Amino acid sequence: NSKKFFPEQEISTFYEQIIDRELVYVRKHHKSFIPKYDDQTPNGKFSNTETEHYFIEDGRLTRIRHRKDFIRHFDPSVRSLIHKYIRKNMPRFKKTSHSELKELLNYCNQIITR
């Protein structure tokens, strides 16, 4: 199913689904092969892992690059609540763990389904 949204499927790419309820949120992790051959890397090496965040909603893919992008994804009536939650619980939004993101998304699901 991910080929619909990410057609360039590669062996060095995998997807982590954080939540699948009202909101569907995934993280795409990717590494690239670097053909650098020397004494330390005789077989070449891989880059550091790059991670991208996406909402999937109504068949559309929305990339989330920053905390503000995340907040703007929601209706203006609930943005301040989400912003307060993030400031209180996630000072470093880009470095959030799977469980922290899941808690945030569960919170978001609760307030948008009220």
Secondary structure as UniProt FT lines:
FT   HELIX           2..4
FT   TURN            7..8
FT   TURN            11..12
FT   STRAND          13..20
FT   STRAND          24..30
FT   STRAND          33..34
FT   TURN            42..43
FT   STRAND          45..46
FT   STRAND          50..57
FT   TURN            58..59
FT   STRAND          60..64
FT   HELIX           67..72
FT   HELIX           76..89
FT   HELIX           93..95
FT   HELIX           98..112
//
